[in-house]
């Protein structure tokens, strides 16, 4: 913003010098001959107005440059403060926050994997929708999601396998109970027993 104004100010200053140079021989002649004082005064007044205008413009630019320097000094000071703070955080000799953060990430990753292993033992707990939400929530942290997502896939596949086994066992138990002429309650009891047997075997 200041740069174009400085160019304009420089141009006006050059214009003043050019105008003065063009007036100088005439002004000198007026002074030497002491003639046409009115013409001399007119030209001198023009130069004086130009000089005052340029002086005002120059002072305004100086003020703006001074303000700019103060702003830059403040920004540089703030930047130095931020750099010092960052160095303190990153320094292994300082607070050790980076190491602390790494440990927290590692512990979180282990906790996620452990939870997934426990969830996988519950049939249907990690369904397709749940796993999709899991991936979306942790996608913001790549360092966590990559190993955790692998554990999630394994848990999802294991849960799906358990569900399929239960469905097959229940279907088989119901078919056998029906063939044996058992009642509806007895058929449901047979299905429940088959389901619990599968769950117990998968947990073991």
Phi, psi and omega per residue, in radians:
X1 nan -0.661 -3.137
X2 -1.342 -0.519 -3.032
X3 -1.023 -0.874 3.109
X4 -1.062 -0.621 3.138
X5 -1.175 -0.642 3.091
X6 -1.150 -0.670 3.088
X7 -1.085 -0.749 3.137
X8 -1.121 -0.748 3.124
X9 -1.086 -0.741 3.112
X10 -1.097 -0.683 3.123
X11 -1.120 -0.743 3.132
X12 -1.152 -0.655 3.109
X13 -1.109 -0.733 3.084
X14 -1.122 -0.646 3.113
X15 -1.094 -0.689 3.114
X16 -1.103 -0.788 3.139
X17 -1.088 -0.747 3.128
X18 -1.094 -0.767 3.141
X19 -1.119 -0.737 3.134
X20 -1.089 -0.742 3.132
X21 -1.102 -0.630 3.141
X22 -1.272 -0.532 -3.138
X23 -1.460 -0.400 -2.962
X24 -0.965 -0.863 -3.132
X25 -1.030 -0.710 -3.136
X26 -1.173 -0.766 3.127
X27 -1.082 -0.725 3.135
X28 -1.106 -0.675 3.130
X29 -1.135 -0.696 3.108
X30 -1.078 -0.747 -3.112
X31 -1.171 -0.752 -3.101
X32 -1.178 -0.749 -3.047
X33 -1.612 -0.253 -3.121
X34 0.969 0.715 3.141
X35 -2.104 2.831 3.066
X36 0.833 0.989 -3.108
X37 -1.139 -0.479 3.124
X38 -1.151 -0.782 3.092
X39 -1.113 -0.655 3.111
X40 -1.093 -0.788 -3.123
X41 -1.131 -0.699 3.134
X42 -1.065 -0.832 -3.110
X43 -1.179 -0.659 3.123
X44 -1.151 -0.645 3.118
X45 -1.146 -0.689 3.094
X46 -1.062 -0.800 3.139
X47 -1.136 -0.656 -3.136
X48 -1.138 -0.740 3.114
X49 -1.110 -0.725 3.115
X50 -1.108 -0.714 -3.128
X51 -1.130 -0.737 -3.141
X52 -1.151 -0.736 3.121
X53 -1.083 -0.787 3.124
X54 -1.113 -0.645 3.133
X55 -1.145 -0.736 3.109
X56 -1.106 -0.773 3.124
X57 -1.092 -0.720 -3.135
X58 -1.116 -0.735 3.135
X59 -1.136 -0.668 3.114
X60 -1.119 -0.739 3.114
X61 -1.143 -0.641 3.103
X62 -1.111 -0.741 3.120
X63 -1.085 -0.769 -3.133
X64 -1.148 -0.686 3.105
X65 -1.156 -0.636 3.094
X66 -1.112 -0.775 3.091
X67 -1.076 -0.724 3.133
X68 -1.078 -0.731 3.129
X69 -1.092 -0.722 3.119
X70 -1.096 -0.728 3.113
X71 -1.108 -0.767 3.136
X72 -1.119 -0.710 3.112
X73 -1.058 -0.740 3.136
X74 -1.137 -0.768 -3.139
X75 -1.107 -0.720 3.117
X76 -1.126 -0.676 3.118
X77 -1.132 -0.773 3.102
X78 -1.093 -0.689 3.133
X79 -1.104 -0.765 3.111
X80 -1.058 -0.684 3.117
X81 -1.112 -0.759 3.137
X82 -1.131 -0.704 3.112
X83 -1.092 -0.766 3.138
X84 -1.096 -0.701 3.112
X85 -1.112 -0.785 -3.140
X86 -1.098 -0.713 3.121
X87 -1.110 -0.649 3.112
X88 -1.123 -0.666 3.138
X89 -1.232 -0.743 -3.068
X90 -1.353 -0.357 -3.074
X91 -1.188 2.263 3.096
X92 -1.262 -0.343 3.122
X93 -1.494 -0.175 -3.108
X94 -1.596 -2.208 -3.057
X95 -1.316 -0.360 -3.134
X96 1.228 0.512 -3.092
X97 -1.149 -0.562 3.137
X98 -1.135 -0.800 3.104
X99 -1.091 -0.684 3.117
X100 -1.101 -0.729 3.137
X101 -1.131 -0.715 3.118
X102 -1.074 -0.731 3.120
X103 -1.121 -0.688 3.123
X104 -1.125 -0.715 3.116
X105 -1.107 -0.764 3.141
X106 -1.096 -0.762 3.132
X107 -1.137 -0.669 3.107
X108 -1.113 -0.734 3.137
X109 -1.082 -0.761 3.128
X110 -1.126 -0.699 -3.131
X111 -1.131 -0.701 3.125
X112 -1.101 -0.812 -3.126
X113 -1.098 -0.702 3.125
X114 -1.141 -0.747 3.124
X115 -1.096 -0.702 -3.140
X116 -1.123 -0.666 3.112
X117 -1.124 -0.673 3.113
X118 -1.220 -0.711 3.133
X119 -1.106 -0.647 -3.091
X120 -1.085 -0.405 -3.130
X121 -1.358 -0.220 3.129
X122 -1.731 1.965 -3.086
X123 -0.998 2.229 3.066
X124 1.409 -0.027 -3.092
X125 -1.183 -0.669 -3.137
X126 -1.877 1.329 -3.136
X127 -1.409 -3.083 -3.078
X128 -1.071 -0.760 -3.128
X129 -1.142 -0.749 3.126
X130 -1.102 -0.709 3.139
X131 -1.196 -0.628 3.106
X132 -1.106 -0.738 3.100
X133 -1.135 -0.717 3.122
X134 -0.994 -0.828 -3.122
X135 -1.128 -0.682 -3.111
X136 -1.170 -0.717 -3.114
X137 -1.128 -0.735 -3.047
X138 -1.668 0.079 -3.133
X139 -1.208 -0.304 3.141
X140 -1.289 -0.312 -3.128
X141 -2.075 1.639 -3.043
X142 -1.090 -0.637 -3.081
X143 -1.148 -0.455 3.132
X144 -1.615 -0.731 -2.948
X145 -1.191 -0.604 -3.042
X146 -1.055 -0.968 3.099
X147 -1.246 -0.608 -3.122
X148 -1.200 -0.647 3.122
X149 -1.139 -0.656 3.087
X150 -1.083 -0.736 3.090
X151 -1.142 -0.629 3.114
X152 -1.133 -0.724 3.104
X153 -1.077 -0.774 3.138
X154 -1.097 -0.717 3.138
X155 -1.151 -0.728 3.126
X156 -1.095 -0.780 3.138
X157 -1.120 -0.693 3.136
X158 -1.154 -0.745 3.108
X159 -1.096 -0.685 3.111
X160 -1.132 -0.688 3.124
X161 -1.109 -0.734 3.127
X162 -1.107 -0.765 3.134
X163 -1.048 -0.765 3.132
X164 -1.095 -0.713 3.129
X165 -1.109 -0.712 3.141
X166 -1.135 -0.778 3.141
X167 -1.053 -0.750 3.128
X168 -1.138 -0.732 -3.129
X169 -1.147 -0.737 3.130
X170 -1.126 -0.738 3.139
X171 -1.082 -0.762 -3.133
X172 -1.143 -0.755 -3.131
X173 -1.123 -0.718 3.138
X174 -1.136 -0.702 -3.142
X175 -1.126 -0.771 -3.138
X176 -1.132 -0.728 -3.135
X177 -1.157 -0.647 3.117
X178 -1.146 -0.752 3.130
X179 -1.107 -0.497 3.139
X180 -1.488 0.007 3.078
X181 1.303 0.489 -3.117
X182 -1.415 2.829 -3.115
X183 -1.323 2.980 3.133
X184 -1.061 -0.713 3.123
X185 -1.123 -0.695 3.130
X186 -1.190 -0.614 3.095
X187 -1.133 -0.761 3.117
X188 -1.122 -0.663 3.111
X189 -1.129 -0.677 3.115
X190 -1.144 -0.717 3.113
X191 -1.122 -0.721 3.133
X192 -1.105 -0.747 3.137
X193 -1.105 -0.701 3.127
X194 -1.138 -0.721 3.140
X195 -1.118 -0.809 -3.129
X196 -1.122 -0.581 3.118
X197 -1.159 -0.723 3.114
X198 -1.142 -0.797 -3.129
X199 -1.047 -0.739 -3.138
X200 -1.138 -0.708 -3.132
X201 -1.185 -0.639 -3.134
X202 -1.260 -0.587 3.117
X203 -1.251 -0.528 3.112
X204 -1.352 nan nan
